[in-house]
Amino acid sequence: MRIKENEGVSISASRNHLVFAYYVTGHGFGHATRVVEVVRNLILAGHDVHVVTGAPDFVFTSEIQSPRLFIRKVLLDCGAVQADALTVDRLASLEKYSETAVVPRDSILKTEVEWLNSIKADLVVSDVVPVACRAAADAGIRSVCVTNFSWDFIYAEYVMAAGKHHRSIVWQIAEDYSHCEFLIRLPGYCPMPAFRGVIDVPLVVRRLHKSRKEIRKELGIGEDVKLVILNFGGQPAGWKLKGEYLPSGWLCLVCGASDSQELPPNFIKLPKDAYTPDLIAASDCMLGKIGYGTVSEALSYKLPFVFVRRDYFNEEPFLRNMLEFYQGGVEMIRRDLLTGNWKPYLERAISLKPCYEGGSNGGEVAARILQEAAIGKNYASDKFSGARRLRDAIILGYQLQRVPGRDISIPDWYTSAENELGLSTGSPAARKDESDSTLSIFTEDFEILHGDHQGLPDTISFLKSLSQLDINLSEKNSEKRQMRERKAAAGLFNWEEEIFVARAPGRLDVMGGIADYSGSLVLQMPIREACHVAVQRNHPSKHRLWKHAQARQDGEGKPRPVLQIVSYGSELSNRGPTFDMDLSDFMDGDKPISYEKARKYFARDPSQNWAAYVAGSILVLMNERGVRFNDSISMLVSSAVPEGKGVSSSASVEVASMSAIAAAHGLDISPRDIALLCQKVENHIVGAPCGVMDQMASACGEANKLLAMVCQPAEVLGLVEIPNHIRFWGIDSGIRHSVGGADYGSVRIGAFMGRQMIKSAASTELSQLKTSNGPDILEDGVSLLEAEASLDYLCNLSPHRYEARYAKVLPESMLGDAFSKKYGKHDDPVTTIDPKREYGVTASARHPIYENFRVKAFKALLTSAASEEQLTSLGELLYQCHYSYSACGLGSDGTDRLVELVQEMQHGTGNKPEEGTLYGAKITGGGSGGTICVIGRNCLRSSQQILEIQQRYKAATGYLPLVIEGSSPGAGKFGYLKIRRRLSLKPSK
């Protein structure tokens, strides 16, 4: 329906002949193929459809031969840029979108408005091009989107990884979608809060042209031959298919093979324009990556689907859960795909009985809705900010990551959000009773041979979960969202052997933060939330292997040591719940492999690269301590430390893993050395350029005390008692933080550049002084310059020396290439300078110099007499730290808003002077989001003000922030538990 012409006269469309402009995203063929089915039904109803697409014509013309179909070859977005068939390049995707849709936005809108008016479009349909909705609004035409995901949700995670530079892209996309009248939502959908109204339709599936029997006859394949269709939309780079990949007697149809690719006799190359729905229906199972097209057609034709995860594409977990809900999916790990260990997966797949009974006529239903919308039927009213609703969805998702148990499946983010967020409510008494009951159940099942659970509720809960692993899973006692993790964990341990359990908490960065890598004093508080790791070692002949791991060893005689890991809560960040490897993969001849090789090993499959934090401990022990692992190892990881909040979730996993492995193998390693070994895991195997502060706090901290440490590299000064009248809180902004992100790394590089420049300036001045050899040379001055010319850590330079000698020497910023030419290396072993990037130098170098001074002052003030001045001064130091982060480029809108709310509580006109009991706040950890630390009086009024801040933040952003309070012992203080199931209660076989 055209809302208005230039003259302002409303015109009603004819029901018999309508004109649709249908925009198709440039991301792959999947969108184009489902658009075909909707377009076909619109044309059958007698309407004209103008398809705006970058896809080849044959995608449409092979199915629709009609003069009412018009194809316009224009690309208005780029989707996700893929490095190969399984890997999305997140930064390249954002840069390509900016180049395609942001830079030329004004000219795109002008051109599209003119074109829409020229064809007299009655309705604009988008799958799911953002700018199409805005162009329609500018042209006075209604628009409708048809999709199962939207690009704002997909790109949101990319922005979190790439840093702040592309944030505006996501908000602009959300605002474009908000101009859409309503959304026709397809099954397997993601959160799409930018749309005003939603209509759900069945699966949109292309119709079959031929029967299974006809297709097999054309291919010359009998009904008795097992047939798998390989459907990746292209193949991983450098991948060569081999005949032995298939079970005996099987054949494989290959989609997307290049013309030059040679295939074994049992692999059949399909033409590029082959009609895949017919081929899918003629097969016994499909092997490929998850996308809407593959999942919808597999479900519709009841075809078992062996899938390999695709990296960094947020649509996937929703489709995967739908596939598995209808018992149609088997996950294959990427290593087994590339090495040809297909047999156990294919044989498992053909034993499935997919049970989807829903409709597959979504194309027809969507076409009818679009026709009614074009003639003026209203499906939605009201209009809210698209960006606001997007924030709600992103924030809610990350909020739910910290729910106890971490067993939430992604679709529950918004179908049962209120229930999930309410899990932490209830009276302390009720929770205590539950813990007592849990402990009773556990002690009946296991005996503790070493250690003490110390009455920690989370430890007792973890032990209970261990005791229940062997309970048979059923639909009644276990939801499908827990099934895969529980099934894998249930087969992990040999109950006749001992199990070792370690616990490591996250930490709240009270003072110090990013200055740790510059040698600062830091003050860290271990938080209540922690990670638990259970480890068992077994002789390879007694180890319980998963089927695909067993298949790798079949026929090789002597069993090899294997590492098997299950990670609870994996679905929250779209990572695989299990990981396994032969421990021989860590060996290169008779020596351990290098850290660089290990980093590449884990990076091969980003859905499983989380295992680097856990398995990396083994390689570090091999390299640094000369340990050799001849037994197989089973590990269960369960972390309640919220991810991406800046409270050291990764360090807690590393420290708990290292501690549990050390305990299981009888290694006596001090907590300090555990932390240093864990830093090597993160720096060299994970590849994140963090300091050692996080690992030290997790390993060496104690409950309700601040760990005081000088990071040169890790000298513990002691534990600082938190005075009874002072309390610390953490408040999460909901903006995801990552020490692997672009902002953190660039600030670190800028600091090391600054140090090198200061050393160079000091050396030059020292040379000039020695050359002059005049009477005015003071010995103390020479000594200072000599120390500064060999400066190991920026924090060893005092603020007054910095201001007197070097503040004017440092440039505000410098290009990487210019620095390298003038100064050579920046001497940081864990970061690399990008020659084309501009790095901030002055702010990045100045921050740690002043932060070290602030931390020393903070520590001294904590031990001074209690007074209002003490609290005010402590709070002021936090504020100064916060604004210094912002000067470095490590601030965020969310954390700034929270700090402002603390200031309003402290100074607001609504508060009487005696009512303000909060005194300061700062961003924490690596910055760019995450959590703020708040200091206040330890009183009821402070808790009430924290809750008020929580509610005000929700009112402003739509997100109810997580409040982190309480403390718990570090891994060293906890020690480890050695447990064994009681003989009378071993599960029967």
C-alpha positions, 0 to 999 in steps of 0.5 A, a space after each residue: 500500500 502506498 501511503 501517499 504520493 507527492 501530492 499527498 493523496 492517498 491511493 489504495 492498491 488493488 487486491 488483484 494486482 500489486 507491486 512488491 519490492 523484495 530486498 534480499 541480503 547479500 549473505 549467502 544463497 540461503 536467504 535467496 532460496 527461501 525468498 524464492 518460495 515467497 515470491 513464487 506464491 506472490 506471483 501465483 496470486 497475480 502480483 508483480 515482484 521486483 527482487 533486489 539481490 546480488 544472487 545469481 539469476 538462476 537461483 530465481 529463474 530455475 524455479 520461477 519462469 514468469 514475466 511478473 518476476 523482475 530481477 534488479 542486481 544491486 547489493 545493499 548489505 554484505 552479511 557476514 564476511 567468511 574467511 572460509 566455509 566455517 569461519 566468519 571474519 568479524 572485523 572484516 564483516 563490520 568494515 565491509 558493511 561500513 563500506 557497502 551500506 554506511 559510507 554511501 548511505 545518503 546516495 543509497 537512500 536517494 536512489 532507492 526512494 526514486 526507484 521505489 516511486 518509479 515502479 509504484 511499489 505497494 509494499 517493500 519486503 526485506 530479508 533482511 536488508 536494513 536500509 530497505 526499511 528506511 528507504 520505504 519509510 522515506 518513500 511513504 511505503 509500508 515495509 515488512 521483514 521476513 526472517 529468522 534473524 536480524 543483522 543488529 543481533 548478529 553484528 552486536 557480538 562482532 562489535 564487542 570483539 572489535 571494540 568501540 569503533 563500529 558501535 554506531 553500525 548496530 544502532 543504525 541497523 536497529 533504527 532502520 528496522 524500527 521503520 518496518 511495520 511488522 516482522 514475519 518471523 520464521 521458526 528458529 528465530 533469534 531475539 529481534 527487538 527492533 521490530 514493533 510487531 511479530 507474526 509467526 509462520 511455519 517453515 519456508 521450504 522449497 517444494 520438491 520437483 522429483 521423488 526420492 526414487 526418481 532422483 536416485 534413478 537419475 544418479 544411478 544409485 540403488 535404494 540399498 546404498 547409503 547416501 550422504 549429501 555434503 552441503 557447506 556452501 563451499 568448503 574449508 580452504 585446503 581441504 581434500 576429500 578422501 575415499 576412506 572418510 566414508 563408511 564402506 558402501 556409502 556414497 557422498 553427493 558434494 555441493 559447491 565443489 570447484 571445477 578443478 577439485 578432484 574427488 574420490 570415486 565414492 564422492 559425486 560432484 554436483 553441478 552448481 545449479 543442482 536443485 538441492 531440495 530434491 537431492 536432500 530428500 533423496 539422501 539418508 543424511 546430510 553433513 554440513 553447516 547450520 543455516 536456515 535453508 539446511 535446517 528447514 529442509 532437513 526438518 521438513 524432509 525428516 533427514 538426519 543432519 550431521 552438523 559442524 559449528 560455524 564460528 561467530 554467527 549468532 543465528 546458529 544456536 537457535 537453529 541448532 536447538 530447534 534441530 536437536 529438539 526434533 531429534 534431527 541433529 548430530 554434532 561433529 567436531 571440526 577436527 573430525 570433519 577435516 581429518 575424515 573421522 566421519 564414520 561414528 557420526 554418520 552411523 549415529 545419524 542414520 539411527 535417528 528418527 527426526 520427528 518434526 510434524 509442523 507445517 512447511 508452507 510458510 512461503 504460502 502463509 507469508 505471501 498471503 500476509 504480505 498481500 493483506 499488508 499491501 492492501 492496507 491491513 494493520 498488524 501492528 501499532 505503537 513504535 518504540 526505539 529500535 536501538 533501545 529494544 536491541 539493548 534489551 535483548 543483548 543485555 538480557 542475554 549476557 545477564 543470564 550468563 551468570 545464572 547459577 548452574 549455567 545451564 540455560 539454553 539460548 531460546 529461554 533468554 526471552 521465553 522464560 526470562 522472568 523465571 531465569 532472572 528470579 533464580 537468585 531470589 529467596 530468603 537466606 534461610 531457605 537457601 541455607 536449608 537447601 545447602 544443608 539438604 544438598 550436603 546430606 545427599 552428597 556425603 551419603 554418596 561420596 567420601 572426602 579423602 582429602 580437603 574440606 568443602 569449607 561450607 561453601 554453598 557453590 562447592 556443595 552444589 557442585 559436589 551434589 551435581 557430581 553425585 547425580 551424574 549417573 542418574 538416568 536422564 529422561 524427559 521428565 527429570 532433565 530438560 533438553 537444554 541440559 541433555 547433551 552436557 549431562 549425557 557427556 558428563 555422565 560418561 566422563 568418570 570411572 566411579 571406581 577411581 578418585 576424583 580431584 576437585 579444585 575451586 577458583 573465584 573471580 575477582 573484583 578489581 578494586 584498584 590497579 586494573 590495566 596498570 598491572 602490565 606496567 608493574 603497578 601495585 594492585 588491590 584485588 578482592 576475590 568474589 563469591 562466584 567461582 569456577 569448579 573443576 573436577 579431574 580424574 586420571 585413568 590408565 588409557 586401557 580403563 578410560 571411558 572414551 566417547 564414541 568418536 574418540 574411540 573410533 580414532 583409536 580403533 585398530 591401532 592396538 595399544 590405547 593412547 592417553 586421551 583428554 576429555 573435557 565437558 564444560 557446563 553452560 556451553 550453549 550460552 556462548 555458542 561453544 561446543 559442550 565437549 572437547 577431546 584430544 589425544 595427548 600425543 597431539 601435544 608432542 612433537 617427537 620427544 618434546 612438547 609442541 611450541 606455544 605457537 603451534 598450540 595456539 593454532 591448534 585450538 584456533 582451528 575450531 573457535 566453537 571449541 577454542 574455549 578448551 585452550 583455557 583448560 587443556 592449555 594447563 597441561 601443555 604449560 606444565 609439560 613445557 615449564 615443569 617437565 611433566 609428562 602425562 601418560 594417563 588419560 585425563 577426564 575434566 568437568 568444568 562448571 563456572 558461575 563467574 559471569 563471562 564478559 563482565 570484567 571479573 576474571 572469568 577466564 582466570 578462574 577457569 585457568 586457575 581451577 584447571 591448573 590446580 585440579 590437574 596438579 592435585 591429580 598428578 601429585 604436583 606441589 605447586 605454590 599458589 603464586 606459581 600456579 598463577 604465573 603458569 596460568 598467565 602463560 596459558 592465557 598469554 601464549 596459548 589463548 593469545 590474550 595479552 593480560 597481566 598476571 593480576 587476575 590469576 594472582 587474585 584467583 589463586 592467592 586471594 582470601 575472603 573479605 581481604 584485598 590482595 596487595 601485589 606489585 606486578 613485577 612480575 608478581 610479588 605479593 605484599 600481603 593481604 589488606 583487611 577491609 575495615 568493618 565500616 567499608 564495603 565494596 560492590 560490583 555493578 555490571 553495565 551489561 556491556 561485554 568486556 574482553 581482554 582480547 578486544 581491540 581497545 585493550 590491546 591497543 592501549 597496552 601497546 600504547 603504554 609500551 610505546 611510551 615506555 620505549 620513548 621515555 627510555 630513549 629520551 633518558 638515554 639521549 639526555 644521559 649521553 649529552 650529560 656525560 659528553 659535556 662532562 661539566 661541573 654541574 652534573 649531579 650524581 643523583 641526577 645521573 643515577 635517575 637518568 640511568 634508571 630511566 634509560 633502562 626502565 623495566 616498568 612504567 610504574 617505577 617512574 614517579 608522577 613528578 619525574 614524568 611531568 618534569 622530564 617526559 610529559 612533553 616528549 610523548 606524542 598524543 598518538 603515533 602510527 605503528 609504522 612510524 614508531 617501529 622505524 624510529 624506536 624499533 621494538 616495543 618490547 612487549 612479548 604478548 602484543 604485536 604492533 600493527 604498522 597501519 594503526 594509530 596508537 594513543 601514547 600519552 594517555 596510555 603511558 600516563 595512566 599506569 604512572 599515576 595509577 600506581 601512585 593512586 593505589 599506594 595512596 588508597 592502600 595507606 588510606 584503608 589502614 588510617 583512622 575511620 572518618 568521613 574524610 577517609 571515605 571521601 578520599 578513597 572514593 575520589 581515588 576511584 573516580 580519578 582512576 575511572 576518568 583516566 581509563 576514559 582518557 585512554 579510550 577504555 570507557 563505555 556509555 554503560 559504565 559512565 552512566 553507572 558512575 554518574 548514578 553513584 555520584 548522584 547518590 553521593 551528591 544529589 539534591 534529593 539526599 541530605 549530607 548524612 544520607 549519601 553513603 556511597 563515596 566513589 566508583 570506577 570501571 574495572 579490569 580491561 575496561 570498555 564495558 564490564 563491571 564498575 567497583 563501588 566503595 561505600 559504608 557497610 550499612 543498610 543505607 548503602 545497600 538500598 542505594 545500590 539497589 536504587 542505582 540498579 533500578 535507575 539503570 534499568 529505567 534508563 537502559 532497559 537492563 537490570 544490572 547484576 550486583 556482585 557482592 560478597 567474597 570467598 577464598 582463593 584457590 590456594 586457601 581452598 586447596 583441593 578435594 579428593 573424593 571417591 564414591 562409596 562402594 555400596 553406591 557405585 552405579 550398576 552397569 
